Amino acid sequence: MLKGKNVALFIDVDNCSLNFSHFDNAVNYIKESNNLIYGKAYGVSDKKNKEIIEATTKLGFDTACPLIKAKRSTKLLDNRIIIDVLDTVLSLNHIDTVCIIAAPADMVYFYSKLRAYDISIMALDNVDDDSLAFVDDIIDIGYVEAIKPVKKAKKAVEKTVKPAEEKPSEQKTPTSIPEGAEEAREADFIDKVNTAEEEIKKQAEEDAPYFDDEPLVEREEDADKSEEADDVPLINVMEREEEEDAQILRQIEKVKMTQKAAANDDEQLLSEIKRLLAEFNKENE
């Protein structure tokens, strides 16, 4: 609470719907701890505000007539107050505090200007929070229905609607199998088995070694060797024949192993087909 200040009072009677009791409370509140040097009442008329006019006359205050009818009682700030406050502060150097009783408004810029001139501020608590931060003393004039604190409008928060999660479609098992469906499934399965069998045989043929009808040893070489046989000792001829026989035996063993591997592949294919047929029959039981 401010004390010992030289105060100038600016009170808007019309736009705040104030009566004499409100005016009198404001004057007494200021005089209780401070010096009321100057005052001005806005929007007073001879018909409605006779008591206030008489009180301002006794105190030596100024008065201002109401604004035009279109703006009367609209609970708007009377902009004449701002001009008069600045004029008073600049012309009367001994005024160090102003008391403003007016309709709710954004007073941040105006109050910041007064602070720049080292002027203290008394006001109602009906301004917004930012403006109220500049107020040094809150004055109490009694309950006034027309003067209510300004609440900042809350920004509408856009709610992002999440798309509904798609639920997996439930697969329903048919209660009865359509006629001919089972035969079609069986035929399709047999086709797949035959295709697999053909692919296995084709792969086995590609992997098998290639043999043609030509003898394992070229004939021209045999002829050359036979011509030279007379000149070669008998022991060397026998050793060569043994080596050739051993080579032929090794090639025969390779052929047998290949045929055996192919037979094993055929047996493996047959067992796989039997297994698949058994699973198919089990599923259709």
C-alpha positions in Angstrom: 0.0 0.0 0.0 1.3 3.4 -1.0 1.8 6.0 1.7 2.6 9.8 1.7 2.1 10.1 -2.0 0.7 13.1 -3.9 -2.2 11.5 -5.8 -4.3 12.6 -8.8 -7.6 10.7 -9.1 -9.3 10.0 -12.5 -12.6 8.1 -12.1 -14.9 7.1 -14.9 -18.4 7.2 -13.4 -20.5 6.6 -16.5 -18.8 3.6 -18.2 -18.3 1.9 -14.9 -21.9 2.5 -13.6 -20.6 4.0 -10.4 -22.7 5.6 -7.7 -21.9 8.2 -5.0 -20.9 5.5 -2.6 -18.2 4.2 -4.9 -16.9 7.7 -5.5 -16.8 8.4 -1.8 -15.0 5.1 -1.0 -12.3 6.0 -3.5 -11.7 9.5 -2.1 -11.6 8.1 1.5 -9.2 5.3 0.5 -6.7 7.8 -1.0 -6.9 10.3 1.8 -6.4 7.6 4.5 -2.6 7.4 3.7 -1.9 9.8 0.9 -2.5 13.4 -0.2 -5.3 13.8 -2.8 -4.1 16.8 -4.9 -6.2 16.7 -8.0 -9.3 14.8 -9.3 -11.5 14.5 -12.4 -14.8 12.6 -12.8 -15.9 11.4 -16.3 -19.4 10.8 -17.6 -21.3 12.7 -14.9 -24.7 14.3 -15.6 -26.9 16.6 -13.7 -29.8 14.1 -13.6 -28.0 11.0 -12.5 -25.0 12.2 -10.6 -26.0 15.2 -8.5 -24.2 14.0 -5.4 -21.0 13.3 -7.2 -21.0 16.7 -8.9 -21.6 18.4 -5.5 -18.6 16.4 -4.0 -16.3 17.2 -6.9 -17.2 20.9 -6.6 -16.3 20.9 -2.8 -13.0 19.1 -3.5 -12.2 21.4 -6.4 -12.1 18.6 -9.0 -13.0 18.8 -12.6 -15.8 17.0 -14.4 -16.4 15.8 -17.9 -19.8 15.2 -19.5 -20.7 11.7 -20.8 -19.6 10.5 -24.2 -22.0 10.4 -27.1 -25.1 8.3 -26.5 -23.9 5.5 -28.8 -20.9 4.8 -26.5 -22.5 5.4 -23.2 -22.7 2.5 -20.7 -20.7 0.3 -23.0 -18.1 -0.6 -20.3 -15.4 0.7 -22.5 -12.4 2.8 -21.4 -12.9 6.5 -21.8 -9.9 7.4 -23.9 -10.0 11.0 -22.6 -8.5 9.7 -19.3 -5.2 8.7 -21.0 -4.7 12.2 -22.5 -5.6 13.9 -19.2 -3.4 11.7 -17.1 -0.3 12.4 -19.3 -1.1 16.1 -19.4 -1.5 16.3 -15.6 1.7 14.4 -14.9 3.7 16.6 -17.3 2.2 19.9 -16.1 2.1 19.3 -12.3 5.5 18.2 -11.2 4.5 17.6 -7.6 2.1 14.7 -8.7 4.0 11.4 -8.2 1.0 9.0 -8.2 -2.1 8.6 -10.3 -5.2 6.7 -9.3 -7.2 5.4 -12.3 -10.7 3.9 -11.9 -12.0 2.9 -15.3 -13.5 0.1 -17.3 -11.4 -3.0 -18.0 -8.8 -2.5 -20.7 -5.3 -3.4 -21.8 -3.2 -0.8 -20.0 0.3 -2.3 -20.4 1.7 0.4 -22.7 0.0 3.3 -20.9 1.2 2.1 -17.5 4.7 1.5 -18.8 4.8 5.1 -20.0 3.8 6.4 -16.5 6.6 4.2 -15.0 9.0 5.9 -17.4 8.1 9.2 -15.8 8.6 7.7 -12.3 4.9 7.8 -11.5 3.3 5.3 -9.1 0.0 3.7 -10.1 -3.1 3.0 -8.1 -5.9 1.1 -9.9 -8.7 -1.5 -9.6 -7.9 -5.2 -10.0 -10.1 -5.4 -13.1 -7.2 -5.2 -15.6 -5.4 -8.2 -17.2 -2.5 -9.8 -15.5 0.2 -8.1 -17.6 -1.3 -4.6 -16.9 -1.7 -5.5 -13.2 2.0 -6.1 -12.9 2.6 -2.3 -13.2 0.1 -1.5 -10.4 1.6 -0.4 -7.1 -1.6 -0.3 -5.0 -5.0 -1.8 -5.6 -7.8 0.4 -4.5 -11.0 -0.9 -3.0 -14.2 1.1 -3.8 -16.8 -1.7 -3.0 -18.5 -4.2 -5.2 -19.4 -3.0 -8.7 -21.2 -5.4 -11.0 -20.2 -3.6 -14.2 -16.4 -3.8 -13.3 -15.1 -7.3 -13.6 -11.6 -8.6 -14.0 -10.5 -9.1 -17.6 -9.8 -12.7 -18.3 -7.7 -13.6 -21.3 -9.4 -15.7 -23.8 -7.9 -19.2 -23.9 -6.6 -20.2 -27.2 -8.5 -23.0 -28.7 -6.4 -26.1 -28.8 -6.8 -28.0 -32.0 -7.4 -31.6 -31.3 -5.8 -33.9 -33.7 -8.1 -36.8 -34.3 -6.1 -39.9 -34.7 -7.4 -42.2 -37.4 -9.0 -45.3 -36.0 -6.8 -48.3 -36.1 -8.0 -50.8 -38.6 -8.7 -54.1 -36.9 -7.6 -57.1 -38.8 -10.6 -58.8 -40.4 -11.5 -62.0 -38.8 -11.3 -65.0 -41.1 -14.4 -67.0 -40.7 -14.2 -70.7 -41.4 -17.0 -71.9 -43.6 -19.4 -74.3 -41.9 -19.8 -76.4 -45.1 -17.4 -77.2 -48.0 -18.9 -76.4 -51.4 -19.5 -79.3 -53.7 -16.5 -80.1 -55.9 -14.1 -77.9 -53.8 -12.3 -80.8 -52.3 -11.7 -82.5 -55.7 -10.3 -79.2 -57.0 -7.9 -78.9 -54.1 -6.7 -82.5 -54.5 -6.1 -82.0 -58.2 -4.2 -78.8 -57.5 -2.1 -80.5 -54.9 -1.2 -83.4 -57.4 -0.2 -80.8 -60.0 2.1 -79.2 -57.5 3.7 -82.6 -56.6 4.2 -83.5 -60.3 5.8 -80.1 -61.0 8.1 -80.6 -58.0 9.0 -84.1 -59.2 9.9 -82.8 -62.7 12.1 -80.0 -61.3 14.0 -82.5 -59.1 14.6 -84.8 -62.1 15.7 -81.9 -64.3 18.1 -80.8 -61.6 19.5 -84.3 -61.2 20.1 -84.5 -65.0 22.0 -81.2 -65.0 24.2 -82.3 -62.1 25.0 -85.7 -63.6 28.4 -86.1 -65.5 28.2 -86.1 -69.3 29.3 -89.3 -71.2 29.2 -89.7 -75.0 29.5 -92.9 -77.1 33.2 -92.3 -77.8 35.6 -94.7 -76.1 37.4 -93.4 -73.1 40.7 -93.5 -74.9 41.0 -91.9 -78.3 41.4 -94.3 -81.2 44.3 -92.4 -82.8 46.2 -92.6 -79.7 45.5 -96.3 -79.4 46.8 -96.8 -83.0 49.9 -94.8 -82.3 50.5 -96.9 -79.2 49.9 -100.2 -81.0 52.5 -99.2 -83.6 55.0 -98.4 -81.0 54.2 -101.6 -79.0 56.7 -103.7 -80.9 59.5 -101.3 -79.8 58.4 -101.1 -76.2 59.5 -103.9 -73.8 56.8 -106.3 -72.7 57.0 -105.2 -69.0 56.2 -101.6 -70.0 53.3 -102.7 -72.1 51.8 -104.7 -69.2 52.2 -101.8 -66.8 50.5 -99.4 -69.3 47.6 -101.8 -69.7 47.2 -102.1 -66.0 47.1 -98.3 -65.7 44.5 -98.1 -68.4 42.5 -100.8 -66.8 42.6 -99.0 -63.4 41.6 -95.7 -65.1 38.6 -97.5 -66.7 37.6 -99.0 -63.4 37.7 -95.6 -61.7 35.5 -94.1 -64.4 33.1 -97.0 -64.0 33.0 -96.4 -60.3 32.1 -92.8 -60.9 29.2 -93.8 -63.2 27.9 -96.2 -60.5 28.1 -93.5 -57.8 26.2 -91.1 -60.1 23.5 -93.7 -60.8 23.3 -94.5 -57.1 22.9 -90.8 -56.3 20.1 -90.5 -58.8 18.4 -93.6 -57.3 18.7 -92.0 -53.9 17.1 -88.8 -55.3 14.3 -90.8 -56.7 13.7 -92.5 -53.4 13.9 -89.2 -51.6 11.3 -87.7 -54.1 9.0 -90.7 -53.6 9.2 -90.4 -49.8 8.5 -86.6 -50.0 5.4 -87.2 -52.2 4.1 -89.8 -49.8 4.6 -87.4 -46.9 2.8 -84.6 -48.7 -0.1 -86.9 -49.6 -0.3 -88.0 -46.0 -0.5 -84.4 -44.7 -3.1 -83.5 -47.4 -5.3 -86.5 -46.4 -4.9 -85.5 -42.7 -6.0 -81.9 -43.3 -9.1 -83.1 -45.2 -10.2 -85.6 -42.5 
